[in-house]
Amino acid sequence: MRLVATRLVAFTAAMSALALIPASASASTTPSPEPSSSRLMACKVNANNPHWSKRGKSVIYKTRLTCAGSTPTTKIRCKGQLIYDAGGSPSTAASSSQVQTLTNTGSPVTYYTPKQGGKKVGWSGKFQGSTTCHFVNGGTVGHDKTDVVNVTAG
């Protein structure tokens, strides 16, 4: 009976370890460029407060994303909303949806809302940014929102 219990514990440990190995690892020694549920990539989403961009001639906010982990690169989509408070219920002044490739080096990548060359927000008021990021192949990376701030246009 003790031998059966020992083998069962060893089998359970082996199966748990196998669950952490990517399916592609047995077929190829080249790591997949995209994350899977068994590969690790930890990312931090940091949305900066809205401000007036002289160069963009618009109210904008930036989201900086950094990642580190065992996957060399991954594609991440960030969706941003620049929210305007006109005294009633808040409304969306501009939005963005951008895909960028991130490396596992911790180097930041910047997402803009509105995206560069996109809709201009040329008025003053109270603004807040809200960003949600996802791995392109599935899975949530994270979410962040800014403070509500007064921005004076141009």
Long-range contacts (C-beta under 8 A, 24 or more apart in sequence): 31-70, 31-71, 31-72, 32-71, 33-71, 33-72, 33-73, 33-74, 34-71, 34-74, 34-75, 34-135, 34-136, 34-137, 35-71, 35-74, 35-135, 35-137, 35-139, 36-137, 37-139, 39-69, 39-70, 39-71, 40-69, 40-70, 40-71, 41-67, 41-68, 41-69, 41-70, 41-71, 41-74, 41-104, 41-135, 42-67, 42-68, 42-69, 43-67, 43-68, 43-76, 43-102, 43-133, 43-141, 43-142, 44-142, 45-78, 45-131, 45-133, 45-141, 45-142, 45-143, 45-144, 46-144, 47-80, 47-129, 47-130, 47-131, 47-144, 47-145, 47-146, 48-129, 48-146, 49-129, 49-146, 49-147, 49-149, 50-82, 50-127, 50-128, 50-129, 50-146, 50-149, 50-151, 51-149, 51-151, 52-151, 52-152, 52-153, 52-154, 54-154, 56-116, 56-120, 57-120, 57-122, 57-154, 58-94, 58-114, 58-119, 58-120, 58-121, 58-122, 59-93, 59-94, 59-121, 59-122, 59-123, 59-127, 59-151, 59-153, 60-112, 60-113, 60-114, 60-121, 61-112, 61-113, 61-127, 61-129, 61-146, 62-110, 62-111, 62-112, 62-113, 63-110, 63-111, 63-112, 63-113, 63-129, 63-131, 63-133, 63-144, 64-108, 64-109, 64-110, 64-111, 65-100, 65-102, 65-108, 65-109, 65-110, 65-111, 65-133, 65-141, 66-102, 66-106, 66-107, 66-108, 66-109, 67-102, 67-103, 67-104, 67-106, 67-141, 68-104, 68-105, 68-106, 69-104, 70-104, 71-104, 72-103, 72-104, 73-101, 73-102, 73-103, 73-104, 74-101, 74-102, 74-104, 74-135, 74-136, 75-99, 75-100, 75-101, 75-102, 75-135, 75-136, 75-137, 76-100, 76-101, 76-102, 76-133, 76-134, 76-135, 76-136, 76-141, 77-133, 77-134, 77-136, 78-111, 78-131, 78-132, 78-133, 78-141, 79-131, 79-132, 79-133, 80-111, 80-112, 80-113, 80-129, 80-130, 80-131, 81-113, 81-129, 81-130, 81-131, 82-113, 82-114, 82-121, 82-127, 82-128, 82-129, 83-127, 83-128, 83-129, 83-130, 84-121, 84-125, 84-126, 84-127, 85-125, 85-126, 85-127, 85-128, 85-148, 86-125, 90-128, 93-121, 93-127, 94-118, 94-119, 94-121, 99-136, 122-153, 122-154, 123-153, 124-150, 124-151, 124-152, 124-153, 125-150, 125-151, 126-150, 126-151, 127-151
